[in-house]
Amino acid sequence: MGANLRGGAARTPLVEATARPAHGCGLPCQVSLEAFMACAVGGCAGCVVEVQTESGPAMKRVCVDGPVFDARTVYHTPTP
C-alpha cells in the first residue's frame, strides 16, 4: 500500500521525503514510525526496524526503543 516495509515497521515514502531534505540542509530530523505491535512490551520482536548505528546495522523495536528515531539512522542518510 505504498509503505516500504523493513522489519515490521512501516517506513513511508512521505516520512523519508521529509527526512532527506532536512539532513541535506544540516537540520536534525526525528521520525515517528508506526508498526503493528502484538505484545507492545518488546517480547515478540514483531515491530522491529533496521537502524544504522556506529557499530553497523541493528534491529530496534518500535514499541520499546521508539517510536521516535533519528531519521538519519532509519533512512541511512549520510551526515552533511
Secondary structure as the mmCIF struct_conf table of DSSP 4:
data_model
#
loop_
_struct_conf.conf_type_id
_struct_conf.id
_struct_conf.beg_label_comp_id
_struct_conf.beg_label_asym_id
_struct_conf.beg_label_seq_id
_struct_conf.end_label_comp_id
_struct_conf.end_label_asym_id
_struct_conf.end_label_seq_id
STRN STRN1 ASN A 4 ARG A 6
TURN_TY1_P TURN_TY1_P1 GLY A 7 GLY A 8
STRN STRN2 ALA A 9 ARG A 11
HELX_RH_AL_P HELX_RH_AL_P1 PRO A 13 GLY A 24
TURN_TY1_P TURN_TY1_P2 CYS A 25 GLY A 26
STRN STRN3 GLN A 30 SER A 32
STRN STRN4 GLU A 34 ALA A 35
BEND BEND1 ALA A 38 CYS A 44
TURN_TY1_P TURN_TY1_P3 GLY A 46 CYS A 47
STRN STRN5 VAL A 48 THR A 53
TURN_TY1_P TURN_TY1_P4 GLU A 54 SER A 55
STRN STRN6 GLY A 56 ARG A 61
HELX_RH_AL_P HELX_RH_AL_P2 VAL A 62 ASP A 65
BEND BEND2 PRO A 67 PRO A 67
STRN STRN7 VAL A 68 ASP A 70
HELX_RH_AL_P HELX_RH_AL_P3 ALA A 71 TYR A 75
TURN_TY1_P TURN_TY1_P5 HIS A 76 HIS A 76
HELX_LH_PP_P HELX_LH_PP_P1 THR A 77 THR A 79
#
